[in-house]
């Protein structure tokens, strides 16, 4: 029978409905389908008309509107019979759809009658041994399985398989439907090995046609994954996930399931960033959305991203508050308090109290009341906890909170009583002790500064600061919970500023006991630790996240009596890895004797000055041969904490009184707040300092000594922007080395580069201050800052090096490929070494060719990536090739021999790696 073609307007409505169905907007899709059906009916396009009715039925089923779905299915069934006679396939389709409605309602007898009716129609219409008849048998098998009529289900499946085997060759995709249904039947009978085998048979058939049947293949991978052991399950879900991700039209419940399970596995494996990426995909599916909120909340918390973590805790609590464990409630309330969400903190802590018999929720209630300013109510609760029989750890927290309230109210002595009590009760809880040691040192320093038992307070404070330094050193190679990292980020600078204030008081009032060694150690420890702790997420590993997750889960041990510092194999692995990374990528706190440092200064005829800004004061520690003095000077700072102005004598106290023949240069060791201050322009009575002395500038003494002992090491790879004077070598040919570098959490390298690029004057060559820099520029920064440098209108580079660019920027992804190409296009004349990419140096040459000569380098690199030998791993290092550019230089302007030299260098590098 010939049918009229669908009108254009009707097709538009149906296309819009298809998009709405994909986005699960079923109500709007039904509206569009009804309009399309009306047009099809008017044009007598019956197959399209009944197709619309069946789609409406399915949408109503998704919405749970069973009565409406039944009416629509009946309408399709009887109208198809009236219009096209009983024996037509549209009537069979409608009968099956009505049977599915009855199944959803649990009326399996009525459902079987509908499927039987469809089978009879197709048997009369096509014959008994036809694929359409076999399809009806499969419907009947599903209903029989749901009825627990396993014998009938097996009979229907065997008959369907017999028909399909006669009609199709072995391995035809239609046969996979039988195997899938057989697997579901075995699964319901708890014959799991047979079910697994059936799903594997279905997959083996569908794998041959991955592009034709991706949804069915992904569905079977998910069904199989449920039956596999943990080690194999993730791989099966991964295969399903890739199939669903490759086609955005396949956003069904199985796509959500695969994403959710992979996100769980990623979090369990200690990869919260990956868990976030996949869980954000899962949350788009309504069926698993509520299950994805806990994963997102925990993953963002582990990543230290408090705002998105709080947002997903809100969603988690609003959808399923009964699913939160005590540790989850504690984390949620702590997040709310840290984020200033006082109302939520109070509400959640009360919900927590309804679910726990301990006083921990009441502790959070008290802190929420204190945040609201109701200190009376807060003190009542905290005092009750402190006098209770709760574990000492909880009582220590209560005493600490009481001490903080007293300290903020100006009751310093009373605050000290609470802090001492908390410190005594904190016991083995290391980070609690760190907070309390700081509080005690701060209180004693404040009292000493107010001339209240000054000598006693200085001596007591010195003991607390010494213990605090020891405990902070232990943290350098340990992972922190997100809350610990947040506390350090907000208090570390205050800790060292308070310590500097104490050192000054010690010098002022207890001159006989003033220790130059203590002052030197405190300055160097302060600066190095500051840079280490402020980038706690920069170098991560699965072991780190596993241990961090474990510590987070055990952060409140008074719920079960366990200690928070749980020692585990994972933690030990991380500790070793963290220590190794600290030696390779950072400057460590090393207690080298002051005499050793002074000996180096004497051998170089240098005098050193250490700088730190604390509140409205500049502290300067001057060190020389047997000389050590600590100075304090009131300064003027701007709203960003940067110094507005300083006189020359303030910067280098005592220098003008020395005989110039005693020293040849100055070693300047500023804090990050002074990183951009022009020390080389500091004025003395006789002129500028740079005219009289060479100025060596470094982050800290540890980095200076490390660089001094290594001929061509990158100086200060984690420092802020500064100029650095280095002895000549073959590589720098005597030129000064200017290093804008970045520590992401302290300084935004992009802003530093923007200021530098927009400056009207060139960089200062410290050897020849009157000449512009034509020097080797080494850039260690995030890739975004490097691109900003390359895009500038004032390119000043002869050599450019991106050293160990971030994994997430250069990672194994399409975005990573594109960014590689962008970098290659901007940094003409450089080449990229893919460390551990493969053992074949020819691969490096192929990458270089693709990036520099291809008309479509992104596409070309994507083709390369698809080949097994060219898989992109995580570590990328870009090395500079020696060329100069006075303006924007096009690719064609680069001398051919430099490109050939780069290629030759690549081959040599590959051969070295291969060795």
C-alpha positions in Angstrom: 0.0 0.0 0.0 1.3 3.4 -0.9 1.1 6.2 1.7 1.4 9.9 1.2 4.7 11.5 2.1 4.8 13.5 5.4 4.1 17.2 5.1 7.1 19.5 5.9 5.4 21.1 8.9 4.6 17.7 10.4 8.2 16.6 10.0 9.4 19.8 11.7 7.2 19.1 14.7 8.4 15.5 14.9 12.1 16.6 14.7 11.6 19.0 17.5 9.9 16.3 19.5 12.9 14.0 18.9 15.2 16.6 20.4 12.9 17.2 23.4 12.8 13.4 24.0 16.6 13.3 24.1 16.6 16.0 26.7 13.9 14.3 28.7 11.4 17.1 28.2 8.5 14.7 27.8 5.7 17.1 28.3 6.9 19.4 25.5 7.6 16.4 23.3 4.1 15.2 23.7 2.8 18.6 22.6 4.9 18.6 19.5 4.0 14.9 18.6 0.3 15.7 18.9 0.7 18.5 16.4 2.7 16.3 14.1 0.0 13.6 14.4 -2.7 16.0 13.4 -0.9 17.0 10.2 -0.1 13.4 9.4 -3.8 12.4 9.9 -5.0 15.2 7.7 -2.6 14.0 4.9 -3.6 10.4 5.4 0.1 9.5 6.2 -1.0 6.7 8.4 2.4 5.0 9.2 3.7 8.4 10.4 0.5 9.1 12.3 0.6 5.9 14.2 4.3 6.3 14.9 3.5 9.6 16.6 0.8 8.0 18.7 3.3 5.2 19.8 5.9 7.8 20.7 3.3 9.7 22.7 2.5 6.5 24.6 6.2 6.0 25.4 6.6 9.5 26.6 3.6 9.1 28.9 5.1 5.9 30.2 8.3 7.8 31.0 6.2 10.4 33.0 4.4 7.6 34.8 1.0 8.6 33.3 -0.3 5.1 32.8 -3.9 5.9 32.3 -3.1 8.5 29.6 -0.6 6.0 28.0 -3.3 3.3 28.0 -5.8 5.6 26.3 -3.2 6.7 23.6 -2.2 3.1 22.9 -5.8 1.9 22.6 -6.5 4.8 20.2 -3.5 3.8 18.1 -4.6 0.1 18.1 -8.3 0.5 17.2 -7.8 3.4 14.7 -5.1 1.4 12.9 -7.6 -1.6 12.6 -10.4 0.7 11.5 -8.2 2.5 8.9 -6.0 -0.3 7.6 -7.9 -3.5 8.5 -6.9 -5.9 11.3 -4.0 -7.5 9.5 -1.5 -4.6 9.4 1.8 -4.1 11.1 0.7 -0.7 12.6 -2.0 -2.6 14.6 0.7 -5.1 15.8 3.0 -2.3 16.9 0.2 -0.6 18.8 -0.8 -3.8 20.4 2.8 -4.3 21.7 2.8 -0.8 23.0 -0.4 -1.4 24.9 1.1 -4.5 26.3 4.0 -2.5 27.6 1.6 -0.2 29.3 -0.1 -3.1 31.0 3.3 -4.5 32.1 4.2 -1.1 33.7 0.9 -1.4 35.6 1.7 -4.9 36.7 -1.1 -6.4 34.7 1.0 -9.2 33.1 -2.0 -11.3 32.0 -3.5 -8.4 30.0 0.0 -7.6 28.6 0.4 -11.2 27.4 -3.0 -11.0 25.6 -1.9 -7.8 23.8 1.5 -9.4 22.7 -0.3 -12.5 21.6 -2.7 -10.4 19.5 0.3 -8.8 17.8 1.8 -12.2 17.2 -1.3 -13.5 15.6 -1.5 -10.4 13.3 2.1 -10.8 12.2 1.7 -14.6 11.7 -1.2 -14.0 9.4 0.5 -11.0 7.7 4.0 -12.4 7.3 4.0 -16.1 8.1 5.1 -18.0 11.2 8.8 -18.0 10.3 9.4 -14.2 9.8 11.6 -11.9 11.8 8.6 -9.7 12.7 7.0 -12.7 14.2 10.1 -13.5 16.1 10.1 -9.9 17.4 6.6 -10.6 18.8 7.9 -13.7 20.5 10.6 -11.7 22.2 7.9 -9.3 23.6 6.1 -12.4 24.9 9.3 -13.7 26.5 9.8 -10.4 28.3 6.3 -10.6 29.8 6.7 -14.3 30.7 10.0 -13.4 32.5 8.2 -10.6 34.5 5.5 -13.1 35.4 8.2 -15.5 36.7 7.0 -18.0 34.0 10.5 -19.1 33.2 9.5 -22.2 31.3 7.3 -20.1 28.9 10.0 -17.5 28.6 12.5 -20.1 27.5 10.1 -21.6 25.0 9.4 -18.2 23.4 13.1 -17.4 23.2 14.0 -20.7 21.6 11.2 -20.3 19.0 12.4 -16.8 18.2 16.0 -17.9 17.9 15.0 -20.7 15.6 13.1 -18.3 13.3 16.0 -15.8 13.2 18.6 -18.5 12.6 16.7 -19.6 9.5 16.3 -16.1 8.2 19.8 -14.6 9.0 23.3 -15.8 8.9 25.1 -16.7 12.2 26.4 -13.6 13.9 23.6 -11.3 12.6 22.8 -8.4 15.1 19.2 -9.6 15.3 20.4 -12.7 17.2 22.0 -10.5 19.8 18.5 -9.6 21.0 17.8 -13.2 21.9 21.1 -13.5 23.8 20.4 -10.3 25.7 16.9 -11.4 26.8 18.3 -14.8 27.7 20.9 -13.1 29.9 18.2 -11.2 31.7 16.2 -14.3 32.2 19.2 -16.2 33.6 19.9 -13.2 35.8 16.4 -13.2 37.3 16.8 -17.0 37.9 20.1 -16.1 39.7 22.0 -18.2 37.2 24.7 -15.6 37.0 27.5 -17.5 35.1 25.0 -18.3 32.4 23.7 -14.7 32.3 27.3 -13.5 32.0 27.9 -15.9 29.1 24.7 -14.8 27.4 25.7 -11.1 27.6 29.2 -11.9 26.3 27.6 -13.7 23.3 25.5 -10.6 22.5 28.5 -8.4 22.8 30.6 -10.7 20.5 27.9 -10.3 17.8 27.4 -6.5 18.2 31.2 -5.7 18.4 31.4 -6.5 14.7 28.9 -3.6 14.0 29.9 -0.9 16.6 28.8 2.0 14.4 25.4 0.4 13.4 24.3 -0.7 16.9 26.1 1.4 19.5 23.2 1.7 21.8 22.6 -2.0 22.0 26.3 -2.7 22.5 26.5 -0.1 25.3 23.4 -1.6 26.9 24.9 -5.1 26.9 28.2 -3.8 28.3 26.3 -2.3 31.2 24.4 -5.5 31.8 27.6 -7.5 31.8 29.4 -5.0 34.0 26.9 -5.6 36.8 27.9 -9.3 37.0 31.7 -8.8 36.8 34.2 -8.6 39.7 35.5 -5.2 40.7 38.6 -5.3 38.6 36.8 -6.1 35.4 33.6 -4.1 36.0 35.2 -0.7 35.5 36.6 -1.7 32.1 33.1 -2.9 30.9 31.5 0.3 32.1 34.3 2.3 30.4 33.5 0.7 27.1 29.8 1.5 27.5 30.6 5.0 28.5 32.7 5.7 25.4 29.9 4.4 23.2 27.3 6.6 24.8 29.6 9.6 24.9 30.3 9.2 21.2 26.6 9.7 20.4 24.8 12.4 22.3 21.5 11.1 21.1 21.9 8.0 23.3 21.2 9.6 26.7 19.3 6.7 28.2 19.3 5.2 31.7 22.3 2.9 30.7 24.4 6.0 29.8 23.7 7.4 33.2 24.5 4.2 34.9 27.8 3.8 33.2 28.8 7.4 34.0 27.7 7.0 37.7 29.6 3.7 38.2 32.8 5.1 36.6 32.6 8.2 38.7 32.3 6.0 41.8 35.3 4.0 40.7 37.3 7.1 40.0 36.6 8.5 43.4 37.5 5.2 45.0 40.7 5.0 43.0 41.7 8.4 44.4 41.0 10.5 41.2 38.5 13.1 42.3 39.1 15.3 39.2 38.2 12.5 36.9 35.2 11.6 39.2 33.9 15.2 38.8 34.3 15.1 35.1 32.3 11.9 34.8 29.7 12.6 37.5 28.9 15.9 35.8 27.9 13.7 32.8 25.9 11.4 35.0 24.0 14.3 36.6 22.4 15.1 33.3 20.4 11.8 33.5 17.4 12.1 35.8 17.5 8.4 36.8 20.9 8.8 38.5 21.0 12.5 39.2 20.4 12.2 43.0 23.1 9.5 43.2 25.6 11.8 41.4 25.2 14.6 44.0 27.1 12.8 46.7 30.0 11.9 44.3 30.3 15.5 43.2 30.1 16.9 46.8 32.9 14.5 48.0 35.0 15.0 44.9 34.9 18.8 44.9 35.7 18.7 48.6 38.8 16.5 48.0 39.9 18.9 45.3 39.6 21.8 47.8 37.0 23.5 45.7 34.7 24.5 48.5 32.1 26.5 46.7 31.0 23.8 44.2 31.3 21.2 47.0 28.9 23.2 49.1 26.5 23.6 46.2 26.3 19.8 45.7 26.0 19.2 49.4 22.9 21.4 49.2 21.5 19.3 46.4 22.4 16.1 48.3 20.8 17.1 51.5 17.6 18.4 49.7 17.1 15.1 47.8 18.2 12.4 50.2 19.2 13.7 53.7 18.9 10.2 55.1 21.9 9.0 53.0 24.4 11.2 54.8 26.7 9.6 57.3 27.9 11.5 60.4 31.2 12.4 58.6 29.2 13.7 55.6 27.1 15.9 57.9 30.2 17.2 59.6 31.8 18.0 56.3 28.7 19.8 55.0 28.3 21.9 58.1 32.0 22.8 58.1 31.8 23.8 54.5 28.8 26.0 55.2 30.6 27.7 58.1 33.7 28.3 56.1 31.6 29.7 53.2 29.6 32.1 55.4 26.3 30.2 54.9 25.3 30.7 58.5 21.6 29.8 58.1 22.4 26.5 56.3 25.1 25.7 58.9 22.6 26.1 61.7 19.9 24.1 59.8 22.2 21.3 58.8 23.8 21.0 62.3 20.3 20.6 63.8 19.4 17.9 61.2 22.7 16.3 62.1 21.8 16.4 65.7 18.5 14.5 65.0 20.6 11.6 63.5 23.5 11.4 66.1 23.6 10.8 69.8 27.0 12.4 70.2 27.5 16.1 71.0 29.4 16.7 67.8 26.3 18.2 66.1 25.8 20.5 69.1 29.4 21.7 68.6 28.5 22.8 65.1 25.3 24.3 66.4 27.3 26.4 68.8 29.7 27.6 66.0 26.7 28.5 63.9 25.2 30.6 66.7 28.6 32.3 67.2 28.6 33.1 63.5 25.2 34.7 64.0 26.5 36.8 66.9 24.6 34.8 69.6 27.7 34.2 71.7 25.8 33.6 74.9 24.0 30.6 73.4 27.2 29.4 71.8 29.1 29.6 75.1 26.4 27.6 76.9 26.6 24.8 74.4 30.4 24.7 74.3 30.8 24.8 78.1 28.3 21.9 78.3 30.5 19.9 75.8 33.7 20.8 77.7 32.2 19.4 81.0 30.6 16.3 79.3 31.9 12.8 79.1 32.6 13.1 75.4 36.0 12.0 74.0 38.8 14.5 74.7 39.1 15.4 71.0 35.6 16.9 70.9 36.1 18.7 74.2 39.4 20.1 72.8 37.4 21.5 69.8 34.9 23.1 72.2 37.7 24.7 74.3 39.4 26.0 71.1 36.1 27.6 70.0 35.7 29.2 73.4 39.2 30.5 73.2 38.6 32.0 69.8 35.5 33.8 71.0 37.3 35.2 74.0 40.3 36.3 71.9 38.1 38.1 69.4 36.4 39.9 72.3 39.7 41.1 73.7 39.8 38.8 76.7 43.3 37.6 76.0 44.1 35.9 79.4 40.8 34.0 79.4 41.4 33.0 75.8 44.8 31.6 76.9 43.2 29.5 79.6 40.9 27.8 77.0 43.7 27.3 74.5 45.9 25.7 77.1 43.0 23.4 78.1 42.4 22.5 74.4 46.1 21.9 73.8 46.2 19.5 76.7 43.1 17.6 75.5 44.0 17.6 71.8 46.5 14.7 72.4 47.6 13.0 69.2 45.5 15.1 66.9 48.3 16.8 65.0 46.5 19.5 63.2 44.5 20.6 66.2 47.8 21.1 68.0 49.2 23.2 65.1 46.2 25.5 65.4 46.5 25.7 69.1 50.3 26.2 69.1 49.8 29.2 66.8 47.0 30.6 69.0 49.2 30.3 72.1 52.2 31.9 70.4 50.0 34.7 69.1 48.5 35.3 72.5 51.9 35.5 74.3 53.3 37.8 71.6 50.3 40.1 71.9 50.7 40.2 75.7 54.4 40.8 75.5 53.8 43.7 73.0 51.5 45.2 75.6 54.2 45.2 78.2 52.3 42.6 80.3 54.8 40.2 81.9 56.9 40.8 78.8 59.9 38.6 79.6 57.8 35.7 80.7 55.6 35.9 77.7 58.5 36.1 75.3 60.1 33.0 76.7 56.8 31.1 76.7 56.0 32.2 73.1 59.5 31.1 72.0 58.7 27.6 73.1 55.3 27.5 71.4 56.8 28.8 68.1 59.6 26.3 68.2 57.2 23.5 68.6 54.9 24.9 65.9 57.8 25.1 63.5 58.6 21.4 64.2 55.1 20.3 63.5 54.7 22.4 60.4 57.9 20.8 59.0 56.3 17.4 59.4 53.4 18.5 57.2 55.6 19.3 54.3 55.7 15.7 53.2 52.1 14.7 54.3 48.8 15.2 52.6 46.3 17.5 54.1 42.6 17.3 54.3 40.8 20.0 52.4 39.9 21.8 55.7 43.5 21.7 56.8 44.7 23.1 53.5 42.0 25.8 53.7 43.1 26.8 57.2 46.8 27.0 56.2 46.0 29.0 53.2 44.2 31.6 55.3 46.5 31.6 58.4 50.0 30.7 57.2 51.1 34.3 56.5 49.7 35.4 59.9 51.6 32.6 61.6 54.9 33.8 60.2 54.1 37.5 60.7 53.3 36.8 64.3 56.6 34.8 64.5 58.5 37.8 63.1 56.8 40.1 65.6 57.9 37.7 68.4 61.5 37.7 67.1 61.6 41.4 67.2 60.3 41.5 70.7 62.9 38.9 71.7 65.7 41.1 70.2 64.3 44.2 71.8 63.7 42.9 75.4 65.9 39.9 75.8 69.1 40.9 73.9 71.3 38.4 75.7 69.0 35.5 74.5 68.5 36.7 70.9 69.6 34.0 68.5 70.7 35.0 65.0 70.3 31.3 64.1 66.7 31.2 65.3 65.9 34.3 63.3 67.6 33.0 60.2 65.8 29.6 60.4 62.5 31.3 61.0 62.8 33.5 57.9 63.9 30.7 55.6 61.5 28.2 57.0 58.7 30.7 56.7 59.3 31.5 53.1 59.9 28.0 51.9 56.9 26.5 53.8 54.7 29.3 52.5 55.4 28.3 48.9 55.0 24.6 49.7 51.7 24.8 51.5 50.1 27.2 49.2 50.2 24.7 46.3 49.1 21.6 48.0 47.2 20.3 44.9 49.9 21.1 42.4 51.5 17.7 42.5 49.1 14.9 43.0 48.9 11.2 42.7 46.2 8.6 43.2 47.9 7.5 46.5 47.6 11.1 47.7 43.9 11.3 47.1 43.2 7.9 48.6 45.0 8.9 51.7 43.4 12.3 51.8 40.0 10.7 51.4 40.8 8.3 54.2 41.8 11.2 56.4 38.7 13.1 55.5 36.5 10.1 56.4 38.3 9.8 59.7 38.5 13.6 60.4 36.1 13.3 63.3 37.4 10.2 65.3 35.2 10.9 68.3 32.3 9.3 66.4 34.0 5.9 66.5 37.1 6.4 68.7 39.6 6.0 65.9 42.6 8.3 65.3 42.5 10.6 62.4 46.2 10.0 61.4 45.5 6.5 60.2 48.6 4.8 58.9 48.0 2.8 55.8 50.0 1.3 53.0 48.5 4.0 50.7 49.6 6.7 53.1 53.1 5.3 53.2 53.3 5.2 49.4 52.2 8.8 49.2 54.7 9.9 51.9 57.5 8.4 49.9 56.2 9.9 46.6 55.7 13.3 48.2 59.1 13.4 49.7 60.6 12.5 46.3 58.7 15.2 44.6 59.7 17.7 47.2 63.4 17.0 46.4 62.8 17.2 42.7 60.3 20.0 42.3 60.6 22.3 45.3 63.1 23.7 47.7 62.9 21.9 51.0 63.3 23.3 54.5 66.9 22.2 55.3 68.4 23.0 58.6 71.8 23.9 57.3 74.0 25.6 59.9 74.1 29.3 59.8 77.9 29.1 59.7 77.6 27.2 56.4 75.5 30.0 54.8 77.8 32.6 56.3 80.8 30.8 54.8 79.2 30.9 51.3 78.5 34.6 51.8 82.1 35.3 52.8 83.5 33.3 49.9 81.5 35.4 47.5 82.0 38.7 49.4 78.3 39.1 49.8 76.0 40.5 52.5 72.5 39.1 52.7 69.2 40.8 53.6 66.0 38.9 54.3 62.7 40.7 54.0 59.2 40.1 55.3 56.1 42.3 55.5 54.0 42.0 58.7 51.0 44.2 59.0 52.3 47.8 58.7 55.9 46.8 59.4 58.8 45.8 57.2 61.2 43.3 59.0 64.8 43.0 57.7 67.2 40.4 58.9 70.8 41.4 58.0 73.4 38.6 57.9 77.1 38.8 57.3 80.3 37.3 58.6 79.5 36.9 62.3 76.9 39.7 62.2 73.1 39.3 62.6 70.6 42.0 63.2 66.8 42.2 63.0 65.2 45.6 62.0 61.6 46.8 62.0 60.4 49.8 60.1 56.9 51.2 59.7 55.9 51.3 56.0 53.0 52.4 53.9 51.2 49.6 51.9 48.5 49.8 49.3 45.1 47.9 49.3 46.7 44.8 47.8 49.3 44.6 50.5 52.2 45.9 48.3 54.6 48.5 49.5 54.0 52.0 48.2 57.4 53.5 49.0 60.6 53.0 50.9 63.7 55.0 51.4 67.0 53.4 50.4 68.4 53.3 53.9 65.4 51.3 55.1 66.0 48.6 52.5 69.7 48.0 53.4 70.2 49.1 57.0 73.8 49.2 58.1 75.2 48.9 54.6 76.4 52.5 54.3 78.6 52.2 57.4 80.6 49.4 55.8 83.8 49.6 53.9 83.0 49.0 50.3 86.0 46.9 49.9 84.5 44.3 52.3 81.7 43.3 49.9 81.2 42.9 46.2 77.5 42.4 46.1 74.2 41.9 48.0 72.0 38.9 48.2 68.4 40.0 48.3 65.9 37.5 49.7 62.5 39.2 49.6 59.1 37.8 50.5 56.5 37.4 47.7 55.1 40.8 48.6 58.4 42.4 47.7 59.0 40.3 44.6 58.6 43.2 42.2 60.1 45.9 44.3 63.1 47.5 42.4 65.9 46.8 44.9 68.5 47.5 42.2 67.2 51.2 42.2 67.4 51.6 46.0 69.3 54.8 46.7 72.1 55.4 49.2 73.7 58.7 50.0 76.3 58.2 47.3 73.9 57.1 44.6 72.0 53.9 43.8 73.0 50.5 45.2 73.3 49.0 41.8 76.1 51.3 40.9 78.1 50.1 43.9 77.3 46.4 44.2 76.0 43.5 42.1 72.6 42.5 43.4 71.8 38.7 43.6 68.1 38.1 44.0 66.4 34.9 45.1 63.4 33.5 46.8 65.3 32.2 49.8 68.7 31.0 51.0 67.8 27.4 50.3 67.2 28.1 46.6 70.3 30.3 46.4 72.5 27.5 47.8 70.9 24.9 45.5 71.4 27.0 42.4 74.9 27.8 43.4 75.8 24.1 43.6 74.3 23.3 40.2 75.9 24.8 37.1 72.9 25.0 34.8 69.9 24.3 36.9 66.8 26.4 36.4 67.0 28.9 39.2 64.0 29.3 41.5 61.5 27.3 39.5 58.7 28.0 42.0 59.5 31.6 42.8 57.6 34.7 41.8 58.6 37.3 39.2 62.1 38.5 39.8 65.5 39.3 38.2 68.3 36.9 38.9 72.0 37.4 38.4 74.0 34.2 37.6 77.6 33.4 36.9 78.3 33.1 33.1 78.2 29.7 31.5 78.3 28.3 28.0 74.6 28.4 27.8 73.9 32.0 28.8 77.0 33.5 27.4 77.3 36.0 30.2 73.9 37.6 29.7 71.6 38.2 32.7 68.8 35.8 33.2 65.3 37.4 33.6 62.8 35.0 35.1 59.1 35.8 35.3 58.0 32.6 37.1 54.9 31.7 38.9 53.5 30.0 41.9 49.9 29.6 41.0 48.3 29.9 44.4 50.3 33.0 45.4 50.7 35.0 42.3 48.7 35.0 39.1 51.4 34.6 36.5 49.1 36.0 33.8 48.8 39.3 35.7 52.6 39.4 36.3 53.3 38.9 32.6 50.6 41.5 31.6 52.3 44.1 33.8 55.7 43.2 32.4 54.6 43.2 28.8 52.9 46.6 29.1 55.8 48.3 30.8 57.3 51.1 28.9 60.9 50.2 29.9 62.8 47.0 29.0 64.0 44.6 31.6 67.0 45.8 33.6 70.2 44.0 32.9 71.8 43.8 36.4 75.3 43.7 34.9 74.8 46.7 32.7 71.9 48.7 34.1 71.9 51.3 31.3 71.4 48.7 28.5 68.2 46.9 27.6 68.1 43.2 28.1 68.9 41.0 25.2 68.9 38.0 27.4 67.8 34.4 27.8 64.3 34.4 29.1 63.2 31.3 31.0 59.5 31.0 31.6 58.2 28.5 34.1 54.4 29.1 34.3 51.0 27.8 33.4 50.5 27.4 29.7 47.9 30.2 29.6 50.5 32.6 30.7 53.0 31.3 28.2 50.4 31.9 25.4 49.8 35.4 26.7 53.5 36.0 26.5 53.7 34.6 22.9 50.7 36.7 21.9 52.2 40.0 23.2 53.1 42.8 20.9 56.5 43.1 22.6 58.1 39.6 22.2 61.4 39.7 24.1 62.4 36.1 24.0 65.5 34.5 22.5 64.9 31.2 24.3 61.5 30.0 25.6 61.0 27.0 27.8 57.8 25.7 29.3 59.0 23.3 31.9 56.6 20.5 33.0 53.4 22.1 31.9 50.3 21.2 33.7 48.8 17.8 33.0 45.3 19.0 32.7 46.4 21.4 30.0 48.6 19.0 28.1 46.7 15.8 29.0 45.7 12.9 26.8 42.6 14.6 25.3 41.5 16.4 22.2 41.9 19.7 24.1 45.4 18.7 25.0 46.2 18.1 21.3 44.8 21.5 20.3 46.8 23.2 23.0 49.9 21.5 21.8 49.3 22.8 18.3 48.6 26.3 19.5 51.8 26.3 21.5 53.8 25.0 18.5 52.3 27.7 16.3 53.1 30.5 18.8 56.5 29.3 19.8 58.0 29.0 16.3 61.4 27.4 16.4 60.7 25.3 19.5 60.1 21.6 19.6 58.1 19.4 21.9 59.5 16.4 23.6 56.8 13.9 24.7 58.6 12.3 27.7 57.9 8.6 27.9 55.7 8.9 24.8 57.4 6.0 23.1 60.9 4.6 22.5 61.0 5.6 18.8 62.7 9.0 18.1 60.9 9.1 14.7 57.7 9.9 16.7 59.1 13.2 17.8 59.9 14.1 14.3 56.4 13.3 13.2 55.0 15.5 15.9 57.2 18.3 14.9 56.3 17.9 11.2 52.6 17.8 12.0 52.7 20.9 14.2 54.8 23.1 11.9 54.0 22.1 8.3 50.5 20.6 8.2 47.7 22.7 6.8 45.4 21.3 9.4 47.7 20.4 12.3 44.9 19.7 14.8 43.4 17.1 12.5 46.8 15.7 11.7 47.8 15.3 15.4 44.4 13.6 16.0 45.3 11.1 13.3 48.7 10.5 14.9 47.1 10.1 18.3 44.9 7.3 17.1 47.9 5.2 16.3 49.1 2.9 19.1 52.7 4.1 19.0 51.7 7.8 19.3 49.7 7.6 22.5 50.0 10.9 24.4 51.1 10.5 28.0 51.0 13.2 30.7 54.5 14.7 30.9 55.4 17.3 28.3 58.4 19.5 28.1 59.0 22.2 25.5 62.6 23.3 24.9 63.6 26.5 23.2 65.5 26.8 20.0 68.0 29.7 19.8 66.6 32.5 17.6 65.8 36.1 18.1 62.7 38.0 17.0 62.3 41.8 16.9 58.6 41.6 16.2 55.9 39.0 15.4 57.8 36.4 13.4 56.0 34.2 10.9 56.9 30.5 10.4 58.5 31.3 7.1 60.9 33.8 8.7 62.7 31.0 10.7 66.0 29.9 9.1 65.8 26.4 7.7 68.9 25.3 9.6 67.2 26.1 12.9 64.3 23.8 12.1 66.7 21.1 10.9 68.7 21.7 14.1 65.5 21.3 16.2 64.7 18.1 14.4 68.2 16.8 14.9 68.0 17.7 18.6 64.7 15.9 18.9 66.2 12.7 17.4 69.2 12.9 19.8 66.8 13.5 22.8 64.7 10.5 21.7 67.8 8.3 21.4 68.9 9.5 24.9 65.5 8.6 26.4 65.6 5.2 24.6 69.0 4.5 26.2 
